[in-house]
Amino acid sequence: MSAPNAAPAAGAPVLNVAGVSKHFVSGERRIDALRDVSLHALGGRVTGLIGPDAAGKTTLMRLIAGLLEPDSGAITVLGLDAAREPLAVQAELRYMPQRFGLYEDLSVQENLDLYADLQGVAPDDRPARYRELMHMTGLAPFTRRLAGRLSGGMKQKLGLACTLVRPPRLLLLDEPTVGVDPVSRRELWEIVYRLVREQGMSVLLSTAYLDEAERCDEVALLLDGELLGHGPPQAFTRDVRYRSYAVTAPGLKKRVIQQRLARAPGVIDAVVQSDAVRLVLDQDAAAVAERLLPGVDAVRLQPVEARFEDSFVALVRARRGEPAVAAGSDDGVEAAADGDRAVIEIHNLERRFGEFYAVRNLSFEVRRGEVFGLLGANGAGKSTTFRMLCGLLPPSGGEARVAGVDLRRARARARARIGYMAQKFSLYGNLSVLQNLRFFSRTYGLDRHRSQNRIAWALDRFDLHPVANANSETLSLGYKQRLALAAALMHEPDILFLDEPTSGVDPLARREFWQRINALAEHGVTVLVTTHFMEEAEYCDRLAIMAAGEILALGSPESIKARAAIGGVAASNVEEAFIRLIERRPAGAEAA
């Protein structure tokens, strides 16, 4: 692949942001998206923009791309003023937003041709460029396929290929790996590394995955529109060295240990990680088992190396004054008292679309109070399975019983016992938070008194009072997630279906979400969840890894890691096990 013209020398500045501020007005609210932000990016390096939801990452990228003008300050891109010379800046860089504009009714090849036209690539230069891009992204066998029929990971790679039809000097990627599976995420990063290594391209990317921050040469940490820090990732971890531990306690579930630790004095963060709970303590807190987990025997605290995520959580919580556990996250929904019996039963479940099997020979059971995870590459059949179990899509074959109800005969009766949170925000954007809650209360048949009580509960427990009258489409992803979960719980369901519920939200919102889910499970609610965040899979009691519509592996996280062993040594975590098991599949087996 030919290198971009006049690529900046490695280490030379390609971007300088000096004292930039930007605000927006939504109704009567003023939103300060950025406040006096100054940072830089160097040539031939990967610079990460890291921050919680609504930190200002996307606004900053749009300013750098010349799509917005700052209220104050200046942005220089490759020696050009982004506000005064936006067209010249856009000719030198490429910007791939979170929702890249693929045309789903066009084929892969037709999308490439369209973006080559838009970017002014000469027809004679296209064939060689296309071959290189298709080889780099692995899309060469799929050039005739409609973009709408690609998996999520393949769509992201096609979006990147379209962005790169004309090689830029600076590449802006806004959360390019959100919503893609671990294998596709690794492949996207390999492409980014290759662009930097072989072409000297400079890359600025934002990400919701904090392990990806550690892959960057430098990171800029944003919070509420302000810059908290800027430098190599390892510079951030110095402040939390010797404060991180792996905690185990025989006989207690990991999520129970996590919940108790999150409420202990001096705890900044407690999150399930592999076979233990990762604990980060305040600077003055003592790592004493009796104080952290009183009354629990055989507690082990093993010091572990600090990571960027530890420092990120510590910095953000210190700035916001937030506790390690979310307010109200201990409040659950009381499920039906049906003991330990199976409440979801699936035997040889199938779903066909014409001659194509999206789901085939699926069999498993989920018991009351169990958190069961469905994992799989994009297009593996997870969402199709969910839609069948929620009564939204009829099975083509097999048996499925949910809450004792046969889905082939009484789907409506089953839906009354379940709550469903879709992969994408599916509430009514033109209704306020309060109006959405009232609507779902009526939809679930709650009488006036119970509806008022449940709405008051939702506003209080999900901290929705500050946005109660705001239109839901204007909410941040974190608030949208809270509202969607509250709506799914309005009728106090026995079973909760969560389809990639944390996709795109920041790490703190994910922690808050899982605290609530763990509390629900401890109250007896059965939870079936899909996720691409493999650390979240560690919260599950059992997992099913799907591929091409079938189950590839089924069991506890520990048994899944053991099954993916190499040389008798189990995989160190679920993500490693997932990648190994997917890669062991027979060659030519394409995901559904």
C-alpha positions, -999 to 999 in steps of 0.1 A, spaced: 0 0 0 15 33 -10 23 57 18 5 91 21 23 120 5 46 139 28 38 119 59 50 138 90 82 125 106 77 103 136 75 125 167 68 157 148 35 174 159 6 168 135 -21 183 158 -22 211 184 -52 220 203 -48 253 223 -73 265 249 -104 252 230 -139 257 244 -172 247 228 -208 249 241 -242 239 228 -277 249 237 -305 223 241 -338 239 249 -331 260 280 -299 241 289 -264 252 281 -240 223 276 -203 230 279 -189 203 258 -153 214 260 -136 239 285 -102 253 278 -88 221 264 -51 220 253 -34 188 239 -12 176 210 -7 145 189 26 135 174 33 120 139 35 83 133 19 75 166 -15 64 180 -30 89 204 -61 79 224 -89 101 235 -103 85 267 -132 96 288 -166 87 302 -198 93 282 -203 130 274 -167 138 282 -164 158 249 -145 133 228 -167 134 197 -171 172 199 -133 175 199 -129 152 169 -155 171 149 -136 204 157 -104 188 146 -120 177 113 -132 212 107 -169 202 110 -175 226 139 -159 259 150 -146 264 185 -161 292 207 -125 301 217 -90 287 212 -73 274 182 -67 240 165 -38 234 141 -39 203 120 -8 195 99 1 232 99 -35 243 89 -60 263 110 -90 240 113 -115 269 118 -102 291 90 -92 263 65 -116 235 71 -117 222 35 -79 221 33 -78 202 66 -104 178 54 -83 171 23 -54 160 45 -72 139 71 -100 113 72 -126 110 99 -146 78 107 -174 87 131 -192 63 154 -220 58 129 -201 56 96 -224 62 66 -223 29 48 -251 24 22 -266 -9 32 -284 -15 -1 -251 -12 -20 -225 -39 -22 -190 -37 -6 -176 -29 -41 -203 -2 -47 -196 14 -14 -159 16 -22 -166 31 -56 -189 57 -41 -163 68 -15 -136 68 -42 -158 93 -62 -164 114 -31 -127 115 -23 -116 122 -59 -96 91 -65 -87 87 -101 -102 56 -118 -67 43 -128 -56 44 -92 -85 25 -78 -79 -12 -87 -46 -14 -69 -59 5 -39 -90 -16 -36 -69 -48 -37 -47 -35 -9 -77 -24 12 -95 -57 7 -64 -77 17 -58 -55 47 -94 -59 60 -100 -95 49 -131 -84 29 -118 -97 -5 -142 -126 -6 -172 -104 1 -170 -76 -24 -204 -85 -40 -222 -88 -7 -246 -61 3 -232 -40 32 -264 -45 51 -258 -83 52 -223 -79 67 -217 -87 104 -210 -57 128 -172 -63 127 -172 -66 89 -192 -33 86 -166 -15 107 -138 -28 86 -156 -18 54 -162 17 70 -124 19 76 -116 8 41 -140 34 26 -123 61 49 -89 50 36 -96 49 -2 -74 80 -4 -46 76 21 -47 104 47 -18 119 67 -40 119 99 -68 94 106 -95 102 132 -114 71 145 -143 78 169 -149 46 189 -142 22 160 -145 -10 180 -178 -4 198 -202 -32 193 -178 -56 176 -167 -90 190 -132 -96 204 -118 -112 173 -129 -83 151 -117 -58 176 -82 -74 175 -83 -74 137 -92 -37 137 -63 -29 160 -39 -49 137 -50 -27 108 -43 5 129 -9 -7 139 -1 -16 103 -11 19 91 12 35 116 41 11 112 41 7 74 28 41 62 38 64 90 2 75 94 -9 94 125 -40 81 143 -62 98 168 -89 75 182 -114 75 210 -124 43 227 -148 30 254 -124 0 261 -98 10 286 -75 -19 277 -72 -2 243 -59 29 260 -28 8 270 -22 1 233 -18 38 225 15 57 225 -2 86 243 -36 92 258 -56 123 266 -81 118 294 -112 140 292 -139 144 318 -170 167 316 -153 187 288 -120 192 307 -86 177 302 -75 157 333 -42 144 320 -21 138 288 8 115 284 19 78 280 -6 53 295 20 41 320 24 76 334 -12 74 347 -7 41 365 21 55 387 -5 71 410 -22 38 418 8 15 421 8 -8 451 -30 -2 456 -44 -29 434 -52 -64 446 -69 -96 434 -93 -108 461 -107 -144 465 -129 -160 491 -137 -197 488 -174 -204 490 -186 -170 478 -196 -160 443 -174 -135 427 -203 -110 422 -211 -113 459 -175 -105 468 -176 -76 444 -208 -62 459 -194 -64 495 -161 -49 486 -177 -20 467 -193 -9 500 -162 -13 522 -144 17 535 -115 30 514 -125 11 483 -122 31 450 -131 2 427 -141 -34 428 -147 -53 396 -148 -90 387 -117 -100 368 -111 -136 357 -113 -159 388 -110 -130 414 -123 -95 422 -99 -67 413 -97 -42 441 -83 -7 440 -79 10 474 -77 47 484 -42 59 491 -47 58 528 -67 26 530 -52 -6 545 -54 -39 527 -68 -58 557 -92 -87 549 -110 -84 582 -119 -48 575 -128 -53 538 -148 -85 542 -157 -88 579 -170 -123 589 -157 -140 558 -131 -167 562 -100 -175 541 -100 -142 523 -69 -138 501 -56 -104 489 -29 -108 462 -11 -76 451 -14 -72 413 2 -48 388 -17 -15 383 -33 -9 350 -46 22 332 -82 13 341 -74 15 378 -60 50 374 -89 61 351 -116 50 377 -96 66 406 -92 99 387 -128 102 376 -143 92 410 -120 115 428 -130 144 406 -167 137 408 -167 125 444 -185 93 435 -186 62 457 -176 28 444 -212 16 445 -241 33 428 -269 48 448 -299 25 449 -280 -4 432 -289 -27 461 -326 -25 453 -339 -54 433 -371 -68 419 -386 -96 439 -391 -126 415 -415 -154 418 -405 -180 444 -401 -210 422 -370 -224 439 -340 -235 418 -359 -249 389 -352 -240 352 -372 -210 341 -358 -210 305 -357 -243 287 -345 -247 251 -343 -279 231 -331 -281 195 -343 -245 188 -340 -234 152 -347 -203 132 -346 -203 94 -348 -174 70 -355 -191 37 -328 -217 34 -305 -199 58 -302 -211 94 -296 -182 117 -300 -205 147 -296 -243 147 -299 -271 173 -297 -248 202 -302 -265 236 -296 -251 272 -314 -243 304 -313 -213 327 -323 -215 364 -339 -189 387 -315 -162 399 -288 -173 374 -269 -149 352 -264 -166 319 -243 -151 292 -246 -156 254 -213 -148 237 -204 -150 200 -189 -132 171 -210 -106 153 -237 -125 134 -234 -157 155 -272 -158 161 -273 -142 196 -298 -115 188 -320 -139 168 -320 -162 198 -330 -134 221 -358 -123 199 -373 -158 199 -370 -162 237 -387 -128 241 -416 -139 219 -408 -113 192 -398 -139 166 -414 -173 162 -391 -203 161 -389 -224 130 -383 -256 149 -375 -271 183 -389 -263 217 -386 -232 239 -403 -226 273 -399 -193 292 -414 -189 327 -432 -222 321 -449 -210 289 -445 -227 255 -433 -199 231 -448 -217 201 -483 -215 217 -485 -185 241 -458 -159 233 -480 -130 246 -484 -147 280 -446 -153 282 -439 -116 274 -458 -106 305 -432 -123 327 -401 -109 311 -383 -76 307 -363 -69 276 -335 -43 270 -326 -41 233 -292 -38 218 -300 -3 205 -319 23 224 -355 15 216 -376 39 237 -394 69 223 -369 97 217 -395 124 213 -410 116 247 -396 127 279 -381 103 305 -413 106 326 -436 101 296 -416 70 285 -420 55 320 -458 63 320 -461 47 286 -444 15 296 -464 13 328 -496 14 307 -482 -11 282 -475 -36 309 -510 -31 323 -501 -15 357 -530 1 374 -528 38 384 -516 32 420 -490 7 411 -479 28 381 -473 58 403 -453 37 428 -431 21 401 -424 55 383 -414 70 417 -392 40 423 -376 43 388 -369 80 391 -354 75 426 -334 43 421 -320 52 387 -313 88 396 -335 101 368 -350 131 386 -325 156 370 -336 145 335 -372 136 341 -386 162 317 -359 159 291 -366 142 258 -349 108 259 -332 113 225 -311 142 241 -298 120 270 -263 108 272 -257 71 266 -254 65 303 -288 80 311 -304 62 281 -291 30 295 -306 37 330 -339 47 314 -340 16 292 -333 -7 322 -359 11 344 -385 7 316 -377 -30 313 -383 -34 351 -415 -15 355 -437 -46 358 -412 -64 381 -404 -93 357 -392 -127 367 -367 -129 338 -346 -101 322 -332 -102 287 -303 -79 280 -290 -77 245 -256 -60 245 -268 -35 271 -235 -18 277 -224 -13 241 -209 22 237 -212 33 274 -182 42 294 -165 20 321 -182 37 351 -216 34 336 -209 -3 329 -199 -8 366 -231 9 378 -251 -12 354 -236 -45 366 -241 -35 403 -278 -33 395 -279 -66 376 -260 -84 403 -285 -71 429 -314 -83 407 -299 -117 404 -294 -120 442 -331 -111 445 -339 -141 423 -344 -125 389 -331 -146 361 -308 -127 337 -299 -137 301 -273 -113 286 -252 -109 255 -221 -88 256 -189 -81 237 -171 -69 268 -154 -102 278 -147 -90 314 -185 -87 319 -188 -124 310 -169 -131 342 -200 -120 361 -221 -148 346 -227 -181 364 -226 -199 331 -218 -190 294 -227 -203 260 -204 -193 232 -222 -194 198 -208 -196 163 -227 -199 130 -260 -202 150 -249 -232 171 -233 -236 206 -196 -240 205 -190 -242 242 -213 -243 273 -204 -240 310 -191 -218 338 -164 -192 329 -138 -215 346 -148 -245 325 -148 -225 293 -113 -213 301 -102 -249 308 -117 -261 275 -96 -235 257 -64 -247 273 -31 -250 254 -6 -275 266 -27 -282 296 -27 -245 307 -62 -229 308 -68 -196 291 -61 -167 315 -95 -150 309 -127 -154 290 -116 -132 261 -85 -153 255 -107 -185 257 -133 -169 233 -107 -161 207 -91 -195 209 -124 -214 206 -135 -193 177 -102 -198 159 -104 -236 164 -136 -238 144 -134 -257 111 -121 -236 82 -148 -221 60 -175 -221 88 -190 -187 83 -209 -169 110 -246 -166 107 
